[in-house]
Each structure stands twice: as C-alpha cells, then as structure tokens.
Amino acid sequence: MIQSMTGYGKSVLQLPTKKISIEIKSLNSKNLDLNARMPSMYREKELSIRKLIASKLVRGKVDFSLYMEITGEETSTQINQTVVKQYIKQLKDVINTGEDTEYLKMAIRLPDAVTTERDEIDEDEWKQIAEAIDNSLDKIYTYRLDEGKSLEADFLARVKNISGLLDDVIAMDPDRIEGVRERLTKGISEIKEKVDENRFEQELVYYIEKFDITEEKVRLSNHLDYFQKALKSDDSNGKKLGFISQEMGREINTIGSKSNYAPMQKLVVQMKDELEKIKEQLLNVL
C-alpha cells in the first residue's frame, strides 16, 4: 500500500517538573531532508533521534521539534548577581542620572547577566521522552497511510480513464488506417500518372506500417496493468511508480506522433492530461 510523504504527529508528555511537547511534520522531497529543533540539554541525543526518524519515515522534508516547558518550582536559570552588580556600578559611572531600577533593566540585558546550568539527562526521563517520540512517529505513519489511500483512489480512477481512452483508440484504429489508405490513393490518382499497381501496393503497405501503433497499444496496456499491481504491493515505492508513468508517457507520445488522425490525437491529448495529473500526485508518494 502506498504512503504519502505528507504527515503530522504530535505527543505531549507531562513529567514531574516539566512538560515535553514533540511535533513531527513532513512534506514531499526527493530524499530525507531532516531539520531538528530541541533544547541544548538534549543535543547529545540528536544523532539517535535522526537515525530513528530516518528508519521510520525514509523520505520527505521532515521538521522535528522538541519543546520543553518548566512547570515545577525549580529552574536551572540563575541571575548572576556579581556580574549584574558590576554592570550597575559601571552604568552609574557612565550615566550620572537615573534610578537604580533603570540601571537594573539595562544590566539584565547585558552578556552573562543570566546563566543557565547545563542539566544532566536523566535516563529514566529520557526513556519516557523516547517513547513519546515513537508515539509521534506512529501517528505520522498512520497519517501517511490515510493520505496514501486517497492518492491510490485518485490514481486508480485516472488509470481507468486512460484505459478507457485506449479502448477508444483501439476501436477507431481500423478507420484511421483506412483513411490513410484513401488519402494516399486519392493523392496518387490526382497526379494523373500511370503507376505500377503492385509497386504502389508495396509502397502503400510500407507507408501504412510506419503509422502502425499495435506495439504501442499493447505496451501501454501492459504499463497500465503494471502500475495498478505496483499500487497494491506491500511496499510504498513512489520512485518505481514514477518510472512506470514515464514509460506510459513514452507510449502515449508515440501513439500521438504516429496517429496522423485528428479524432485519435484528441484522445491522446486527454490521455496526456490524465497522466500529467498522475505525475503531479506521484511527487507526494513515498
């Protein structure tokens, strides 16, 4: 079953002193393009997170975000009192007017006025966070499968349309060949020259063979069947479906160039339109 590369998953984890929110969003991309945002204290886990996401999502432009909100009374952020007092003293020396409150407002914005202690990761806590990440990945996987079902329904409908147009092409092909034969015969007769009937017939057969589209019709029909089988396969392979659609386009183009028959060329244009819509949607298939 095919999967879309579009997806979204979110999990919220409440710990004793903090709330962890995890969001994963993905869009279509030729390869895996992963952007990870997280607090600095969890940076040492980034590589393992990237490996996990790559194994689960495979392809796509992925944004991973881990947000932390302190909910307990304890905090690792401290005001560096010594530095702030020195800043205020120097500000008073430079600026002779103003209240201490104004100096404090300026001092607190200066470098090293506020320091953050680097917390050590609690492994038991991290196990819970890792489970929340897994939960978000499960949600985005389900989202991708649901999107894939919608894409599959659209593909099957368009393949059916192309198949129906191909049946119309096959049905009108005898009339097309007869029309080519009549035009050639009429052209020769208007020249008002005597021709060798046997030679003329040989040349006519050769000329008509150049317009024969039997092989293209058979190959296009096979490609349509193969495309539908690939949709039902266990794995989701958008690149494979893309290659099949390219082969379908090659046969449709050849039928159009060989047709030399306006009613058939109209059908070819309709087939191309359906195929282009398939190709656009394939860009979003994993």
Order of alpha helices (4+ residues) and beta strands (2+ residues): beta-beta-beta-alpha-beta-beta-alpha-alpha-beta-alpha-alpha-alpha-alpha-alpha
